Structures are given as C-alpha cells and as structure tokens.
Amino acid sequence: MTRESGQGGALDRQAVLLAAGLADLAVSTLGSAVGTVRGLLRRSDAAELASDAERDLAARGRLALDRYAVVPPAHLEVLARHVVARQARNDG
C-alpha cells in the first residue's frame, strides 16, 4: 500500500467519524447546539475550541458507529462454530 492511499484511507475514516459524530450530536442536542455555537463564535479562542470540537465529534462518531454499525454474528453461525469446536476436541 502506498503512503498516499494509506493517508486517504485515514482521511476517509476521519471524515466518516466526524460525520457520524455530527449526526449523533444533531439528533441528541439540536436545540442547545444552536445556542452553544452562537456563544462559541463570540469567543477569542475559537480556533482552539474548534480543534477540541473536532476531537469530540470524532470520538462521538466512533461511539455512534460502534453502537449502530456493529452487527452481532448470526445465532446459527455461533451454534455451528461451537459444534465444530466440540467435534475437533472429541476427534483430537
């Protein structure tokens, strides 16, 4: 894998995390977010706050993706794996 494609993948992942975090934030706190943004725009340390917000959104996006995107294995698949493991122990 080249360095450019590795960085592109990381940037894509970061973009997905930021988008998922922003969507989760919008759904859970849309009303208060508008007032918070207005207050943040008036502050003199807006660049530092924006950086903190980006990290917070990425973390929130990671949590949202973990909560909604992970699909547990199918029940029958789990049972089949147990049967195969048990048969391997009994045969060996």
C-alpha positions as protocol buffer text, in pm:
chain_id: "A"
residue {
  index: 1
  type: MET
  ca { x: 0 y: 0 z: 0 }
}
residue {
  index: 2
  type: THR
  ca { x: 137 y: 341 z: -88 }
}
residue {
  index: 3
  type: ARG
  ca { x: 165 y: 625 z: 155 }
}
residue {
  index: 4
  type: GLU
  ca { x: -95 y: 832 z: -30 }
}
residue {
  index: 5
  type: SER
  ca { x: -358 y: 557 z: -24 }
}
residue {
  index: 6
  type: GLY
  ca { x: -292 y: 497 z: 346 }
}
residue {
  index: 7
  type: GLN
  ca { x: -341 y: 865 z: 421 }
}
residue {
  index: 8
  type: GLY
  ca { x: -652 y: 876 z: 203 }
}
residue {
  index: 9
  type: GLY
  ca { x: -800 y: 585 z: 396 }
}
residue {
  index: 10
  type: ALA
  ca { x: -725 y: 757 z: 725 }
}
residue {
  index: 11
  type: LEU
  ca { x: -880 y: 1079 z: 598 }
}
residue {
  index: 12
  type: ASP
  ca { x: -1187 y: 889 z: 476 }
}
residue {
  index: 13
  type: ARG
  ca { x: -1221 y: 721 z: 815 }
}
residue {
  index: 14
  type: GLN
  ca { x: -1180 y: 1055 z: 992 }
}
residue {
  index: 15
  type: ALA
  ca { x: -1447 y: 1209 z: 767 }
}
residue {
  index: 16
  type: VAL
  ca { x: -1689 y: 923 z: 841 }
}
residue {
  index: 17
  type: LEU
  ca { x: -1624 y: 954 z: 1215 }
}
residue {
  index: 18
  type: LEU
  ca { x: -1679 y: 1330 z: 1204 }
}
residue {
  index: 19
  type: ALA
  ca { x: -2000 y: 1294 z: 1003 }
}
residue {
  index: 20
  type: ALA
  ca { x: -2137 y: 1023 z: 1234 }
}
residue {
  index: 21
  type: GLY
  ca { x: -2046 y: 1230 z: 1539 }
}
residue {
  index: 22
  type: LEU
  ca { x: -2210 y: 1538 z: 1396 }
}
residue {
  index: 23
  type: ALA
  ca { x: -2526 y: 1345 z: 1309 }
}
residue {
  index: 24
  type: ASP
  ca { x: -2545 y: 1194 z: 1657 }
}
residue {
  index: 25
  type: LEU
  ca { x: -2490 y: 1534 z: 1814 }
}
residue {
  index: 26
  type: ALA
  ca { x: -2759 y: 1691 z: 1595 }
}
residue {
  index: 27
  type: VAL
  ca { x: -3014 y: 1423 z: 1684 }
}
residue {
  index: 28
  type: SER
  ca { x: -2949 y: 1434 z: 2059 }
}
residue {
  index: 29
  type: THR
  ca { x: -2895 y: 1806 z: 2120 }
}
residue {
  index: 30
  type: LEU
  ca { x: -3011 y: 2010 z: 1822 }
}
residue {
  index: 31
  type: GLY
  ca { x: -3186 y: 2280 z: 2024 }
}
residue {
  index: 32
  type: SER
  ca { x: -2899 y: 2351 z: 2261 }
}
residue {
  index: 33
  type: ALA
  ca { x: -2634 y: 2318 z: 1989 }
}
residue {
  index: 34
  type: VAL
  ca { x: -2755 y: 2634 z: 1813 }
}
residue {
  index: 35
  type: GLY
  ca { x: -2716 y: 2841 z: 2128 }
}
residue {
  index: 36
  type: THR
  ca { x: -2378 y: 2683 z: 2202 }
}
residue {
  index: 37
  type: VAL
  ca { x: -2247 y: 2760 z: 1852 }
}
residue {
  index: 38
  type: ARG
  ca { x: -2354 y: 3123 z: 1882 }
}
residue {
  index: 39
  type: GLY
  ca { x: -2167 y: 3150 z: 2209 }
}
residue {
  index: 40
  type: LEU
  ca { x: -1856 y: 2983 z: 2067 }
}
residue {
  index: 41
  type: LEU
  ca { x: -1839 y: 3217 z: 1769 }
}
residue {
  index: 42
  type: ARG
  ca { x: -1809 y: 3515 z: 2005 }
}
residue {
  index: 43
  type: ARG
  ca { x: -1509 y: 3373 z: 2189 }
}
residue {
  index: 44
  type: SER
  ca { x: -1149 y: 3479 z: 2120 }
}
residue {
  index: 45
  type: ASP
  ca { x: -1013 y: 3123 z: 2145 }
}
residue {
  index: 46
  type: ALA
  ca { x: -1236 y: 2992 z: 1866 }
}
residue {
  index: 47
  type: ALA
  ca { x: -952 y: 2804 z: 1687 }
}
residue {
  index: 48
  type: GLU
  ca { x: -868 y: 2604 z: 1999 }
}
residue {
  index: 49
  type: LEU
  ca { x: -1236 y: 2536 z: 2064 }
}
residue {
  index: 50
  type: ALA
  ca { x: -1284 y: 2423 z: 1704 }
}
residue {
  index: 51
  type: SER
  ca { x: -995 y: 2180 z: 1743 }
}
residue {
  index: 52
  type: ASP
  ca { x: -1144 y: 2045 z: 2066 }
}
residue {
  index: 53
  type: ALA
  ca { x: -1484 y: 2017 z: 1898 }
}
residue {
  index: 54
  type: GLU
  ca { x: -1333 y: 1820 z: 1610 }
}
residue {
  index: 55
  type: ARG
  ca { x: -1175 y: 1571 z: 1852 }
}
residue {
  index: 56
  type: ASP
  ca { x: -1500 y: 1544 z: 2047 }
}
residue {
  index: 57
  type: LEU
  ca { x: -1702 y: 1486 z: 1729 }
}
residue {
  index: 58
  type: ALA
  ca { x: -1458 y: 1219 z: 1611 }
}
residue {
  index: 59
  type: ALA
  ca { x: -1487 y: 1040 z: 1947 }
}
residue {
  index: 60
  type: ARG
  ca { x: -1865 y: 1074 z: 1941 }
}
residue {
  index: 61
  type: GLY
  ca { x: -1871 y: 942 z: 1583 }
}
residue {
  index: 62
  type: ARG
  ca { x: -1659 y: 644 z: 1682 }
}
residue {
  index: 63
  type: LEU
  ca { x: -1902 y: 565 z: 1964 }
}
residue {
  index: 64
  type: ALA
  ca { x: -2205 y: 608 z: 1735 }
}
residue {
  index: 65
  type: LEU
  ca { x: -2058 y: 378 z: 1470 }
}
residue {
  index: 66
  type: ASP
  ca { x: -1970 y: 120 z: 1733 }
}
residue {
  index: 67
  type: ARG
  ca { x: -2323 y: 140 z: 1871 }
}
residue {
  index: 68
  type: TYR
  ca { x: -2511 y: 119 z: 1539 }
}
residue {
  index: 69
  type: ALA
  ca { x: -2277 y: -33 z: 1278 }
}
residue {
  index: 70
  type: VAL
  ca { x: -2159 y: -348 z: 1455 }
}
residue {
  index: 71
  type: VAL
  ca { x: -2380 y: -642 z: 1367 }
}
residue {
  index: 72
  type: PRO
  ca { x: -2355 y: -940 z: 1601 }
}
residue {
  index: 73
  type: PRO
  ca { x: -2292 y: -1278 z: 1439 }
}
residue {
  index: 74
  type: ALA
  ca { x: -2594 y: -1483 z: 1341 }
}
residue {
  index: 75
  type: HIS
  ca { x: -2719 y: -1715 z: 1614 }
}
residue {
  index: 76
  type: LEU
  ca { x: -2697 y: -2027 z: 1396 }
}
residue {
  index: 77
  type: GLU
  ca { x: -2343 y: -1934 z: 1293 }
}
residue {
  index: 78
  type: VAL
  ca { x: -2239 y: -1918 z: 1659 }
}
residue {
  index: 79
  type: LEU
  ca { x: -2400 y: -2256 z: 1726 }
}
residue {
  index: 80
  type: ALA
  ca { x: -2229 y: -2408 z: 1422 }
}
residue {
  index: 81
  type: ARG
  ca { x: -1890 y: -2282 z: 1542 }
}
residue {
  index: 82
  type: HIS
  ca { x: -1950 y: -2440 z: 1883 }
}
residue {
  index: 83
  type: VAL
  ca { x: -2038 y: -2773 z: 1720 }
}
residue {
  index: 84
  type: VAL
  ca { x: -1724 y: -2765 z: 1503 }
}
residue {
  index: 85
  type: ALA
  ca { x: -1507 y: -2679 z: 1804 }
}
residue {
  index: 86
  type: ARG
  ca { x: -1664 y: -2957 z: 2012 }
}
residue {
  index: 87
  type: GLN
  ca { x: -1613 y: -3210 z: 1730 }
}
residue {
  index: 88
  type: ALA
  ca { x: -1250 y: -3105 z: 1694 }
}
residue {
  index: 89
  type: ARG
  ca { x: -1193 y: -3159 z: 2068 }
}
residue {
  index: 90
  type: ASN
  ca { x: -1359 y: -3500 z: 2059 }
}
residue {
  index: 91
  type: ASP
  ca { x: -1171 y: -3615 z: 1747 }
}
residue {
  index: 92
  type: GLY
  ca { x: -831 y: -3490 z: 1865 }
}
